[in-house]
Amino acid sequence: MTQAEAEWLLAECRRKIDAIDVQLRDLLNQRAAIVDGVVRAKETLALPVYEPQREEDVVHKATSGNPGPLGDEALRNIFETIMREMRQIQQMYLDRQTSEQRGTPEW
């Protein structure tokens, strides 16, 4: 491979990664938007924000039949991070609800 070919290849790979990153961002935001319904349902059903078995099920579904090249452990780490962030969104919602019920400011 020539230097020019390598530079072109690198630029092309980065362009593709940038496009995928935008898709990932949009999908993560879609997932976060659904969390509003999840937390409202959990609140009504008196379920905790953190449900270890549900999270393990999510990881299992994500890693089941994983063709790679990303390994199962890497996927586990990624999904655990995603779920941790989603739990934080749920907790912020609950904190805001509690604050509004008490009539106290959020800060």
BELKASUL-V117307 format. One record per pair of residues at least 6 apart in sequence whose ideal C-beta (glycine too) atoms are under 6 Angstrom apart, sorted by sequence separation. I is the first residue (numbers start at 0). GAP is how many residues later the second one is. D is the distance in whole Angstrom. If there is no record, write none. Layout:
i->I gap->GAP d->D
i->I gap->GAP d->D
//
This chain:
i->65 gap->6 d->6
i->98 gap->7 d->5
i->62 gap->9 d->4
i->95 gap->10 d->6
i->62 gap->12 d->5
i->61 gap->13 d->5
i->58 gap->17 d->5
i->61 gap->17 d->5
i->58 gap->20 d->5
i->54 gap->28 d->5
i->49 gap->37 d->6
i->48 gap->38 d->5
i->48 gap->41 d->5
i->48 gap->42 d->6
i->34 gap->51 d->5
i->38 gap->51 d->4
i->34 gap->54 d->5
i->38 gap->54 d->5
i->34 gap->55 d->6
i->31 gap->57 d->6
//
